Amino acid sequence: MEPLLSAAAMWLDAVGIGPWARGSALVYPVANTLHLLGLVMLVGGIGVVDLRVVGLWRTLPIAALSRALTPIAIGGLFVVAASGTILFAADGDALAGSQTFARKLVVIALALVNAAAFRLLWRAKVDNWRGSAPVAARAMAALSLALWLTVGGLGRWIAYS
């Protein structure tokens, strides 16, 4: 994965994003703050839906909760992706060699595949769930929560690896 990440860092430098991100005292802290905000939106939104699917708050309709919070989570995903690109551009060479960063990207990919599979398998059926979701849906929701929390944890660990 390191060659691919090194190539991405070089491309971000070539198009000017890397130098811009490194050349300003304000860009990195603003991008870092936005990254945290996006993560809160993502995990806060989808995490509440995941917890409901797992079995908490059984009186709340899953479909309505999902319709209300999934757009917030998706918005958070876009904020995290944009701000993460800037953060990577600012320190791409070091991050390209970081095993922790590589693990974070793999876990993000797994979380996105799990989310897509959940939508594909369960989207049409959520309206019919009363009280509790099927065991497979609950397992996927628990996995989602674990994966997104792992992404956040790995993001924090990058600074210490």
Buried (B, 14 or more C-beta within 10 A) or exposed (E): EEEEBBEBBBEBBEEEBBBBBBEEEEBBEEBBEBBBBBBBBBBBBBBBBBBBBBEEEEEEBBBEBBEEBBEBBBBBBEBBEBBBBBBBBBBBEEBBEBEBBBBBBEBBEBBEEBBEEBEEEBEEEBEEBEEEBEEEBBEBBBBBBBBBBBBBEBBEBBEEE
